[in-house]
């Protein structure tokens, strides 16, 4: 077969694969909710630590917190089980079963409890011989059976990890699970760890295919409870934004991993930074913290209504880093619907608050426009800011200032939305 024929075949396969995979119409905005892993890991010792072990009690209690403490009304609707929920063996019919001591009521009862409170349940699987925690994995011969099992239980999201599997098995299994989930007839959001196991970048990762197979996907390392971990993820996403940013959109999202706000590793300023930066990256907002003991300040950050509105913007365009200064100030921009924009001014400094002076013109906003600006955290409003006006923001060390900008006067030459920006640091906001 000639080279041209081979490339044509490859193209045909690439085009054929997505049409047979994900067509579920779900996750049109980044999913929001709570996920067990970062905070509670694989703690299965319910006798020594009944309050914090992976058990149905933990998920019942977190569901109650989402409802009673105002999270659900803001959009935090998923309660997601991670690894270590199952028994160590499948049953005699080859089916996954929950650990009988830690989940005595069963997953169906947990799903019913969650649904009765207006929430949704997520569960975890692994496309391999074992899960990362050493529990039964979903090998290729079990994909359809496990998808049906999850649907029968009433699961609303599946996170499918990639431990103990080969690249070939992942290339076959991740699309196969998408088809299997669709075939159940139940709407199940599909979260894939596929790219994270393949280095996150082309040529090993084909983001065109991935966006047709999965609703969201982990690109990079697991987040840990530290500022260094947050920065390493941010740096990787920024360094590779030309590849990552066009792949995101309604129904298919890059996932930089969980929000660790409310735990032990981030300061107040760093917590505000993670929330702002994840929001501007159009990331899923999946909290992994103890909602029973969360501090008022962490709760205030996570429940910021304007922040959530920006994260959930229906256009679904992922933001980009547009400025990286020698002063260790970085600026991120996310275009929003109704000609609005979000700007994040981020300080990597560790000395003292820094006064950063710039203008919207320097940030490539259109000429002749006039904006109303709202500070997302303080609520302060600046009216009548023109593109050419110089302004200053004071950014605390490892902190952010985040702005929501809405045009009150449109420019003489209207801008038009470009869905996928050409690779460039010169990423411009758009007016519709």
C-alpha positions in Angstrom: 0.0 0.0 0.0 1.4 3.4 -1.0 2.1 6.3 1.5 -0.8 8.3 0.3 -3.1 5.3 0.8 -1.7 4.7 4.3 -2.2 8.3 5.3 -5.7 8.2 3.9 -6.5 5.1 5.9 -5.1 6.7 9.1 -7.3 9.7 8.5 -10.4 7.5 7.9 -9.7 5.6 11.1 -9.3 8.9 13.0 -12.6 10.1 11.6 -14.4 6.9 12.1 -13.4 6.3 15.7 -15.1 9.3 17.3 -18.4 8.8 15.6 -18.6 5.4 17.3 -17.6 6.8 20.7 -18.9 9.6 22.9 -22.1 11.3 21.9 -23.6 11.9 25.3 -24.3 15.6 25.3 -22.9 15.9 28.9 -20.5 18.2 30.7 -21.3 21.2 28.5 -19.7 23.2 31.3 -16.9 21.9 33.5 -18.2 19.4 36.0 -18.4 20.6 39.6 -18.5 18.6 42.8 -16.5 16.7 45.4 -13.9 13.9 44.9 -12.5 11.7 47.6 -8.9 11.1 46.5 -6.5 13.9 47.4 -7.9 14.3 50.9 -8.8 10.7 51.9 -6.7 8.6 49.5 -6.9 4.9 50.1 -7.7 4.9 53.8 -9.6 1.6 54.3 -9.0 1.1 58.0 -12.5 1.9 59.2 -11.9 0.3 62.6 -9.1 2.6 63.6 -10.4 5.6 61.6 -14.1 5.3 61.0 -14.6 9.0 60.3 -12.0 9.3 57.5 -12.0 5.9 55.8 -13.3 5.1 52.3 -16.8 4.0 53.3 -20.4 4.7 52.4 -20.6 6.8 55.6 -18.1 9.3 54.2 -20.1 9.7 51.0 -23.4 10.0 52.8 -21.9 12.7 55.0 -20.4 14.6 52.1 -23.6 14.5 50.2 -25.4 16.0 53.3 -22.8 18.8 53.4 -23.2 19.6 49.7 -26.9 20.0 50.3 -27.0 21.7 53.7 -24.1 24.1 53.3 -25.1 25.7 50.0 -22.7 23.9 47.6 -25.4 22.2 45.5 -27.2 25.5 44.7 -23.9 26.9 43.4 -23.4 23.9 41.0 -21.3 21.5 43.1 -23.4 18.5 42.2 -21.1 15.4 41.9 -20.1 13.2 44.8 -17.3 11.1 43.4 -15.9 7.9 44.8 -12.3 7.3 43.9 -10.1 4.1 44.3 -10.4 1.5 47.0 -14.2 1.2 47.1 -14.5 -2.4 45.8 -13.9 -5.8 47.3 -10.6 -7.3 46.5 -12.2 -9.9 44.2 -15.0 -9.9 41.6 -18.0 -12.1 42.4 -18.6 -15.5 41.0 -20.3 -13.9 37.9 -17.2 -11.8 37.3 -18.9 -8.6 38.4 -17.4 -5.7 40.5 -18.8 -5.6 44.0 -18.3 -3.0 46.7 -16.4 -3.9 49.9 -19.1 -5.5 52.1 -17.8 -4.1 55.3 -17.3 -0.5 54.2 -20.2 -0.3 51.7 -22.8 -2.6 53.3 -25.8 -0.9 51.7 -24.3 -1.2 48.2 -23.5 1.4 45.5 -27.2 1.4 44.3 -28.4 2.5 47.7 -25.7 5.2 47.8 -26.7 6.5 44.4 -30.3 6.6 45.5 -29.4 8.6 48.6 -27.4 11.0 46.5 -30.1 11.4 43.8 -32.8 12.0 46.4 -30.8 15.1 47.4 -30.5 16.5 43.9 -26.9 15.3 43.5 -25.1 12.9 41.2 -22.7 10.0 42.0 -19.4 9.3 40.4 -17.3 6.1 40.7 -13.8 5.0 39.8 -12.4 2.3 37.7 -9.1 1.4 36.1 -8.4 0.1 32.6 -5.9 -2.5 33.7 -5.4 -5.7 35.6 -5.5 -3.8 38.9 -6.5 -0.3 40.1 -3.7 1.9 41.3 -4.6 0.9 44.8 -4.5 -2.8 44.0 -8.2 -3.5 43.6 -9.8 -5.3 40.6 -9.2 -3.5 37.4 -11.3 -3.4 34.2 -9.5 -5.5 31.7 -10.7 -5.3 28.0 -12.9 -8.3 28.5 -14.7 -6.6 31.4 -15.4 -3.2 29.8 -19.0 -3.8 28.7 -19.9 -5.7 31.9 -18.5 -3.0 34.1 -20.2 -0.2 32.1 -23.5 -2.0 32.5 -22.9 -2.6 36.2 -22.2 1.1 36.8 -25.4 2.1 34.8 -27.5 -0.4 36.8 -26.2 1.1 40.0 -27.3 4.6 38.9 -23.8 6.1 38.5 -23.5 9.5 36.8 -19.8 9.8 36.2 -17.0 7.3 35.7 -13.3 8.2 36.2 -11.3 5.5 34.4 -7.6 5.4 35.5 -4.8 3.7 33.7 -2.6 1.8 36.1 -1.4 -1.7 35.1 -2.2 -1.3 31.4 -0.2 -0.9 28.2 -0.4 1.9 25.7 -2.1 -0.6 23.3 -4.7 -1.6 25.8 -5.4 2.0 26.6 -5.8 2.9 22.9 -8.4 0.2 22.6 -10.0 0.3 26.0 -10.7 4.0 26.5 -12.8 4.4 23.3 -14.4 1.0 24.0 -15.5 2.2 27.4 -17.0 5.3 25.8 -19.0 3.1 23.4 -20.0 0.8 26.3 -21.2 3.7 28.5 -23.3 5.0 25.6 -24.8 1.6 25.0 -26.2 1.4 28.5 -28.6 4.3 27.7 -27.7 6.0 30.9 -26.1 9.5 30.8 -22.6 8.9 32.4 -19.9 11.6 32.2 -16.7 10.0 31.2 -13.4 11.1 32.8 -10.3 9.6 31.3 -6.8 9.4 32.6 -5.6 8.3 29.2 -3.4 11.3 28.2 -1.7 11.4 31.6 -0.3 7.9 31.0 1.0 8.9 27.6 2.9 12.0 28.6 0.0 14.4 27.8 1.3 15.6 24.4 1.3 14.7 20.7 2.2 12.6 18.9 1.3 10.0 21.6 -1.8 11.9 22.5 -4.3 12.9 19.8 -6.5 15.6 21.3 -8.9 15.6 18.3 -9.7 11.9 19.0 -9.6 12.4 22.8 -12.2 15.2 22.7 -14.6 12.8 20.9 -14.0 9.9 23.3 -14.0 11.6 26.7 -15.8 14.4 28.5 -12.8 15.3 30.6 -9.3 13.9 30.9 -6.3 14.1 33.2 -3.3 15.4 31.2 -0.6 15.5 33.8 0.5 14.4 37.3 -1.7 13.8 40.3 -2.0 16.9 42.4 -0.6 16.8 45.9 -1.4 19.0 48.9 1.3 21.5 48.2 1.9 24.8 46.5 4.8 23.2 44.6 2.4 20.7 43.1 -0.1 23.5 42.1 2.8 25.4 40.4 4.1 22.3 38.6 0.7 21.7 37.1 0.2 25.3 36.2 3.7 25.5 34.5 3.0 22.4 32.4 -0.4 23.7 31.3 1.1 27.1 30.4 4.1 25.7 28.6 1.8 23.5 26.5 -1.2 25.8 26.1 -0.9 25.9 22.3 -1.7 22.2 22.2 -4.1 22.0 25.2 -6.2 25.2 24.8 -7.9 24.3 21.5 -8.8 20.9 22.7 -11.1 22.2 25.5 -14.8 23.2 25.0 -18.3 22.2 25.9 -18.4 18.5 26.5 -14.6 18.0 26.6 -12.3 19.5 29.1 -8.6 19.4 30.1 -8.5 18.4 33.8 -5.5 19.8 35.9 -6.9 17.7 38.8 -8.6 18.5 42.1 -9.0 21.7 44.1 -7.0 21.3 47.3 -8.4 24.4 48.9 -9.4 23.7 52.5 -6.6 21.2 53.3 -3.2 21.7 54.7 -0.7 22.7 52.0 -1.9 26.1 50.7 -1.9 29.5 52.3 -4.9 31.8 52.0 -3.3 33.6 49.1 -2.3 30.4 47.4 -5.9 29.0 47.8 -7.3 32.1 46.1 -4.7 31.6 43.4 -5.6 28.0 42.7 -9.3 28.9 42.4 -8.7 31.7 40.0 -6.2 29.9 37.9 -8.3 26.7 37.6 -11.3 28.9 36.7 -9.5 30.8 34.0 -8.3 27.4 32.6 -11.9 26.2 32.3 -11.0 23.4 34.7 -13.5 21.0 36.4 -14.1 22.2 39.9 -13.8 19.0 41.9 -13.0 19.8 45.5 -11.1 17.2 47.6 -11.3 18.4 51.2 -13.3 17.6 54.3 -16.5 19.6 53.9 -17.5 18.7 57.5 -14.6 20.8 59.0 -13.8 23.3 56.2 -12.8 26.8 57.3 -15.0 29.8 56.6 -12.2 31.4 54.5 -11.7 28.3 52.3 -15.5 27.9 51.9 -15.8 31.6 50.9 -13.2 31.1 48.1 -14.9 27.9 46.8 -18.4 29.5 47.0 -17.5 32.7 45.2 -20.5 33.2 42.9 -18.8 35.3 40.2 -15.9 32.9 40.1 -18.2 30.0 39.5 -20.1 32.0 36.8 -16.8 32.6 35.0 -15.8 28.9 35.3 -19.2 27.8 34.0 -19.2 30.2 31.1 -21.2 28.6 28.2 -18.7 29.4 25.5 -16.3 27.0 27.3 -13.1 28.6 26.0 -10.0 27.7 28.0 -7.9 30.7 29.0 -4.2 31.2 28.3 -1.2 32.9 29.9 -0.6 36.0 27.8 2.1 37.8 29.8 5.1 36.5 31.7 7.1 39.4 33.2 10.7 39.4 34.4 9.2 40.7 37.7 7.6 37.3 38.2 4.1 38.6 37.4 2.0 36.6 35.0 -1.3 37.5 33.3 -3.9 35.0 32.2 -6.9 35.8 30.0 -10.1 33.9 29.3 -12.6 35.1 26.7 -16.2 34.8 27.9 -19.7 35.0 26.4 -21.4 38.3 25.9 -18.1 40.0 25.0 -16.9 39.7 28.6 -13.4 38.5 29.7 -11.6 37.3 32.8 -8.1 38.4 33.7 -5.9 36.9 36.4 -2.9 38.8 37.5 -0.7 36.3 39.3 2.4 36.9 41.4 5.1 34.3 41.8 7.0 36.6 44.1 7.8 35.7 47.7 8.9 39.1 49.1 6.0 41.6 49.4 2.9 42.9 47.6 3.8 44.1 44.1 2.3 47.0 42.3 1.8 45.9 38.6 1.0 48.6 36.1 -0.3 48.0 32.6 -3.2 48.8 30.3 -5.8 46.8 28.4 -4.1 48.0 25.2 -0.9 46.3 26.3 -2.9 43.1 26.9 -4.2 43.3 23.3 -7.8 44.3 24.0 -9.5 46.0 21.1 -9.1 49.7 20.7 -11.9 52.2 21.5 -13.7 49.8 23.9 -14.8 50.9 27.4 -15.2 48.4 30.2 -16.8 48.0 33.5 -14.5 45.9 35.7 -15.4 43.9 38.8 -12.8 42.5 41.1 -13.9 38.9 41.5 -12.7 38.6 45.1 -13.3 42.0 46.6 -16.4 42.9 44.6 -15.0 46.4 43.9 -16.2 47.9 40.6 -14.2 50.2 38.3 -16.4 51.9 35.7 -15.4 53.5 32.4 -12.0 51.8 32.0 -10.8 52.5 28.4 -8.5 50.3 26.5 -5.7 52.9 26.6 -6.0 53.8 30.3 -3.1 52.8 32.5 -4.0 51.1 35.7 -2.3 49.3 38.6 -3.1 46.3 40.7 -1.4 45.3 43.9 -0.8 41.5 44.0 0.2 39.7 47.2 3.1 37.2 47.1 1.8 33.9 45.6 -1.5 35.6 45.2 -3.8 36.9 42.5 -6.0 39.8 41.5 -8.8 38.6 39.3 -11.0 40.8 37.1 -14.3 40.3 35.3 -14.5 42.8 32.4 -17.7 43.6 30.6 -17.8 46.1 27.7 -20.1 49.1 28.1 -18.9 50.6 24.8 -18.0 48.3 21.9 -15.1 49.1 19.6 -15.8 50.7 16.2 -14.4 47.6 14.5 -16.2 44.6 15.9 -14.1 41.6 16.7 -15.3 38.1 15.8 -14.9 34.9 17.8 -12.2 32.6 16.7 -12.9 29.3 18.3 -9.4 27.9 18.1 -6.6 30.4 18.3 -3.5 29.9 16.3 -0.5 29.1 18.5 0.7 32.4 19.8 1.3 34.3 23.0 -0.6 37.1 21.4 -4.0 35.6 22.4 -6.7 38.3 22.0 -10.0 38.6 23.7 -13.0 38.5 21.5 -16.2 40.4 21.1 -19.3 38.6 19.9 
